[in-house]
Amino acid sequence: MPEWVVLRTFSYQHEAEVVRSVLEGSGIEAMTNSDDCGALDPALGLVRGVNVLVAADQLDQAENVLCAPPADQSPDPSPAD
């Protein structure tokens, strides 16, 4: 069983789920965790945050995925001479 580490903390569950989905789409095992009293008090997520966790041995790979520019984004054009 992998050791899980926090990659990022978000204020909203939907933000964390998008990041989890991106990571899983890149082959990285990820999960979200929030202490919201078993979904009885979702507002606690605003205070405590929603964590995105990854396996410790995939942390660097996950950071690279999140820091990479979007695939459809063209690089900045070079200045005209």
Secondary structure, DSSP 8 states (H G I E B T S, - for coil): ---EEEEEEESSHHHHHHHHHHHHHTT--EEEEE-STTTT-TTHHHHH-EEEEEEGGGHHHHHHHHHS--TT---------
